[in-house]
């Protein structure tokens, strides 16, 4: 009996030693996860929504850039077109103590308080695409995106040069503008580019109405405008999705989208150059020209973060170089703000161009 008790005690001691050895040499699951992620740079990205093909491409660029293979952990939040959702996401990122916050804001205003909270937490904030209008620029580290007013100026100057070379009386242009989401940087800049040109060149800018950057709303607005105005000959759509919707409405009304204004066609001008159908419509002359808006901001934001990681200071504002596309060879160069812009004449399959954007 004594011998049996001794054996039991010895076995218990061996089990205890094994447990202690496991505790010393084998970390628990939480320790393993911490070990795996401690070297990753954590980025919280608040995307405003998924209203267009441009936005989807922008999101995919961020997702494919900030991967574990590249040394990052991306926390993605879709704001679903609501600023309140984005503010909540930023506050969650702060609580999670992320390394960087990336914000694609739904509108320009209303960010001071939450960005101050991020600054107090010493988390750099990088703004992408649309800008923010804040009382103190130090509330964000830098901004990466497009010069939307310049995009508008280029599209408007293309139209101006086209009318000059075709001998079209500027006063005979009857234009409607299907705007983007009101208050968004892209809407503000592109609307201003057209409005300024209309005043300068004597165009008849008959109406402005928001299409919210969506195809469905673009179609709805165009249907309404065609009923109100019977002499429309130019439609300025502030993104490709709106243009696709507008063309459906034009064709449903028995009219033709095309560049031959003198023969009663309705010229469609657009922005982005991401949607494959829209690029195909350029080749078919349903969309006469597109001012590019490059969505591939992921690598640009990563370059900013790498500079910050090295202790360097990135440029406060980083603008993307962008093109203007047409299949019509009437206009080949533009002079905008003292800069000569070459017009890219599309002749090939639009999908062949996608890799070119990644290099810009």
DRENZA-706023 format. One line per field, with one value per residue (C-alpha): residue number from 1; x, y, z; residue in one letter. Coordinates in steps of 0.1 Angstrom, whole numbers, plus 5000, padded with zeros to 4 digits. Each point is the difference from the previous one (the first is absolute). Last residue first. Example, Ala and Ser with C-alpha at 12.3 -4.5 7.8 and 13.67 -1.06 7.14 Angstrom:
// residues 2
n (2;1) .
x (5137;4986) .
y (4989;4966) .
z (5071;5007) .
res (S;A) .
// end
This chain:
// residues 360
n (360;359;358;357;356;355;354;353;352;351;350;349;348;347;346;345;344;343;342;341;340;339;338;337;336;335;334;333;332;331;330;329;328;327;326;325;324;323;322;321;320;319;318;317;316;315;314;313;312;311;310;309;308;307;306;305;304;303;302;301;300;299;298;297;296;295;294;293;292;291;290;289;288;287;286;285;284;283;282;281;280;279;278;277;276;275;274;273;272;271;270;269;268;267;266;265;264;263;262;261;260;259;258;257;256;255;254;253;252;251;250;249;248;247;246;245;244;243;242;241;240;239;238;237;236;235;234;233;232;231;230;229;228;227;226;225;224;223;222;221;220;219;218;217;216;215;214;213;212;211;210;209;208;207;206;205;204;203;202;201;200;199;198;197;196;195;194;193;192;191;190;189;188;187;186;185;184;183;182;181;180;179;178;177;176;175;174;173;172;171;170;169;168;167;166;165;164;163;162;161;160;159;158;157;156;155;154;153;152;151;150;149;148;147;146;145;144;143;142;141;140;139;138;137;136;135;134;133;132;131;130;129;128;127;126;125;124;123;122;121;120;119;118;117;116;115;114;113;112;111;110;109;108;107;106;105;104;103;102;101;100;99;98;97;96;95;94;93;92;91;90;89;88;87;86;85;84;83;82;81;80;79;78;77;76;75;74;73;72;71;70;69;68;67;66;65;64;63;62;61;60;59;58;57;56;55;54;53;52;51;50;49;48;47;46;45;44;43;42;41;40;39;38;37;36;35;34;33;32;31;30;29;28;27;26;25;24;23;22;21;20;19;18;17;16;15;14;13;12;11;10;9;8;7;6;5;4;3;2;1) .
x (5014;5014;4968;4980;5018;4989;4964;5006;4995;4965;4990;5005;5020;4994;4997;5015;5018;4997;5034;4998;5021;5002;4994;4969;4986;5013;4985;5014;4986;4965;4982;5013;4968;5006;5004;5019;5013;5030;5009;5030;4990;5004;5018;4991;5019;5032;5014;5022;5027;5003;5007;4965;4986;5016;4987;4965;5000;5012;4972;4975;5013;4999;4963;4989;4989;4969;5013;4975;5003;4981;4977;4991;4973;4980;4977;5028;5003;5037;4989;4972;5026;5016;4966;4994;5034;4993;5032;5003;4991;4980;4974;4989;4970;4991;4964;4995;4979;5019;5021;5008;5019;5018;4976;4971;4970;4963;4970;4992;5012;5034;5004;4989;5025;5027;4993;5004;5033;5011;4990;5022;5029;5002;4992;4978;5000;4972;5002;4973;4969;4974;4968;5004;4976;4992;5036;5011;4977;5012;5036;4994;4986;5028;5027;4982;5001;5036;5013;5023;4973;4982;4997;4984;5014;4980;5002;5037;4997;5036;5015;5036;5011;4967;4997;5037;4995;4969;5018;5031;4979;4978;5031;5016;4969;4988;5034;5005;4966;4975;4972;5005;5009;4985;4980;5008;4977;5014;4984;5029;4987;5016;5034;4994;5015;5028;5012;5035;4985;4973;5026;5024;4973;4989;5035;5003;4970;5014;5034;4985;4978;5031;5018;4972;5002;5038;5003;5011;5023;4997;5024;5004;4966;4989;5030;4979;4981;4965;4990;4987;5007;5010;4986;5024;5021;5006;5029;4996;5030;4991;5013;4969;4995;5002;4974;4977;5006;4990;4967;4992;5011;4983;4967;5008;5013;4975;5001;5035;5026;5019;5032;5009;5035;5016;4967;4993;4968;4982;5013;4988;4966;4998;5008;4973;4974;5009;4997;4965;4989;5012;4976;5006;5001;5030;5018;5026;5033;5026;5031;5030;5032;5034;4997;4991;4976;4982;4995;5004;4974;4974;5008;4998;4968;4984;5010;4987;4967;4998;5006;4974;4975;4981;5020;5003;5020;5030;5014;5034;5017;5036;5020;5037;5009;5030;4979;4976;5016;5013;4967;4982;5025;4996;4962;5003;5021;5038;5017;5034;4994;4963;5006;5029;4977;4974;5025;5014;4965;4994;5033;4991;4966;5016;5025;4972;4980;5030;5006;4964;5003;5032;4982;4972) .
y (5567;4965;4983;5020;4984;4965;5010;5012;4967;4997;5030;4979;5022;5032;5026;5034;5013;5037;5017;5026;5032;5019;5037;4995;4978;4999;4970;4976;4975;5015;4988;4965;4985;4968;5020;4998;5026;4992;5001;5007;4994;5028;4997;5026;5003;4986;4972;5007;4974;4979;4968;4987;5033;4995;4964;5012;5025;4973;4977;5028;5003;4962;4999;5030;4982;5020;5022;5026;5004;5027;4981;5010;4995;4974;4982;5002;4962;5002;5022;4976;4973;5021;5003;4963;4994;5023;5016;5031;5024;5029;5006;5021;4989;5018;4998;4995;5024;5000;5031;4984;4972;4986;4972;4989;4995;5008;4978;5008;4965;5009;5031;4983;4971;5026;5018;4968;4993;5035;4999;4969;5018;5029;5037;4998;5030;4996;5020;5006;5007;5018;4984;5010;4990;4965;4992;5013;4975;4970;5012;5002;4964;4986;5016;4988;4964;5003;5015;5029;5017;5011;5036;5026;5030;5018;5022;5007;5020;5006;5035;4989;5016;4994;4964;4994;5011;4978;4970;5001;5009;4969;4978;5014;5000;4966;4984;5016;4986;5026;4989;4964;5002;5024;4993;5032;5012;5019;5018;5009;5024;5030;4985;5001;4968;5004;4964;5011;5026;4977;4973;5024;5011;4964;4990;5031;4989;4965;5014;5026;4974;4978;5030;5006;4964;5001;4963;4982;4996;5022;5004;4998;5010;5022;5022;5018;5018;5014;4970;4995;4964;4989;4972;4973;4990;5016;4986;5002;4995;4985;5021;4992;5038;5002;4973;5019;5032;4981;4991;5036;5017;4977;5017;5013;4985;4973;4962;4999;4975;4996;4980;4996;4989;4979;4986;5005;4979;5028;5025;4977;4998;5038;5001;4975;5020;5031;4980;4987;5036;5012;4977;4988;4963;5007;4967;4991;4982;4990;4993;4981;5008;4985;4997;4963;5009;5022;5037;5004;4976;5014;5036;4995;4980;5029;5025;4976;4997;5038;5006;4974;5020;5005;4976;5019;5027;4978;5002;4982;4990;4991;4977;4996;4964;4990;4992;4979;4965;5004;5013;4971;4975;5017;4998;4963;4991;4999;4966;4999;5012;4991;4966;4993;5008;4977;4972;5006;4997;4968;4985;5010;4983;4968;5000;5005;4971;4977;5009;4992;4966;4992;5009;4976) .
z (4382;4995;5010;4975;4970;5012;4993;4964;4982;5014;4978;4968;4977;4981;5028;4993;5031;5000;5008;5027;4997;5033;5004;5021;4972;4965;4982;4973;4975;4993;4968;5004;5014;5020;5031;5033;5024;5022;5037;5022;5036;5025;5033;5027;5033;4984;5021;5031;5008;5032;4980;5010;4987;4966;4999;5009;4971;4975;5013;4993;4964;4996;5011;4980;4968;4993;4971;4989;4962;4981;4976;4965;4973;5018;4975;4975;4998;5011;5029;5007;5005;5027;5016;4999;5016;5029;5012;4978;5029;4985;4973;4970;4980;4967;4990;4963;4980;4967;5010;5033;4984;5030;5009;5022;4978;5008;5001;5037;5010;4983;5021;5032;4995;4992;5032;5021;4984;5005;5037;5004;4982;5024;5001;4970;4976;4975;4968;4974;5021;4978;5014;5036;5028;4988;4991;5034;5018;4981;5006;5037;5001;4979;5021;5032;4988;4988;5033;5007;5021;4968;5012;4979;4981;4973;4969;4996;4967;4990;4997;5001;5034;5018;4988;5008;5036;5004;4985;5022;5031;4996;4997;5031;5023;4988;5004;5035;5012;5011;4977;4989;4963;4975;4968;4982;4972;4970;4971;4976;4973;5016;4994;4962;4986;4975;5005;5011;5024;5014;5007;5016;5025;5007;5008;5021;5020;5006;5010;5023;5017;5006;5013;5024;5012;5007;5008;5032;5029;5032;5029;5037;5011;5029;4992;4974;5027;4994;4979;4964;4991;4965;4978;4987;5030;5034;5021;5038;5023;5034;5029;5022;5002;4962;4997;5023;4981;4969;5017;5009;4968;4975;4992;4965;4968;4992;4998;5013;4988;5033;5007;5036;5010;5028;5014;5037;4999;5019;4973;4972;5018;5001;4962;4993;5020;4980;4968;5009;5009;4967;4982;4964;5010;5023;4991;5026;4992;5026;4980;5016;4983;4992;4962;5003;5028;4974;4997;4962;4987;5024;4993;4962;5004;5018;4973;4973;5018;5004;4963;4991;5019;5032;5022;5032;5019;5007;5035;5000;5032;4994;5023;4992;5006;5021;5031;4980;5001;5036;5012;4984;5016;5034;4998;4991;5030;4999;5001;5018;5035;5004;4982;5024;5030;4987;4995;5035;5015;4980;5014;5035;4997;4987;5029;5025;4985;5000;5037;5009;4982;5020;5033;4991) .
res (X;X;X;X;X;X;X;X;X;X;X;X;X;X;X;X;X;X;X;X;X;X;X;X;X;X;X;X;X;X;X;X;X;X;X;X;X;X;X;X;X;X;X;X;X;X;X;X;X;X;X;X;X;X;X;X;X;X;X;X;X;X;X;X;X;X;X;X;X;X;X;X;X;X;X;X;X;X;X;X;X;X;X;X;X;X;X;X;X;X;X;X;X;X;X;X;X;X;X;X;X;X;X;X;X;X;X;X;X;X;X;X;X;X;X;X;X;X;X;X;X;X;X;X;X;X;X;X;X;X;X;X;X;X;X;X;X;X;X;X;X;X;X;X;X;X;X;X;X;X;X;X;X;X;X;X;X;X;X;X;X;X;X;X;X;X;X;X;X;X;X;X;X;X;X;X;X;X;X;X;X;X;X;X;X;X;X;X;X;X;X;X;X;X;X;X;X;X;X;X;X;X;X;X;X;X;X;X;X;X;X;X;X;X;X;X;X;X;X;X;X;X;X;X;X;X;X;X;X;X;X;X;X;X;X;X;X;X;X;X;X;X;X;X;X;X;X;X;X;X;X;X;X;X;X;X;X;X;X;X;X;X;X;X;X;X;X;X;X;X;X;X;X;X;X;X;X;X;X;X;X;X;X;X;X;X;X;X;X;X;X;X;X;X;X;X;X;X;X;X;X;X;X;X;X;X;X;X;X;X;X;X;X;X;X;X;X;X;X;X;X;X;X;X;X;X;X;X;X;X;X;X;X;X;X;X;X;X;X;X;X;X;X;X;X;X;X;X;X;X;X;X;X;X;X;X;X;X;X;X) .
// end
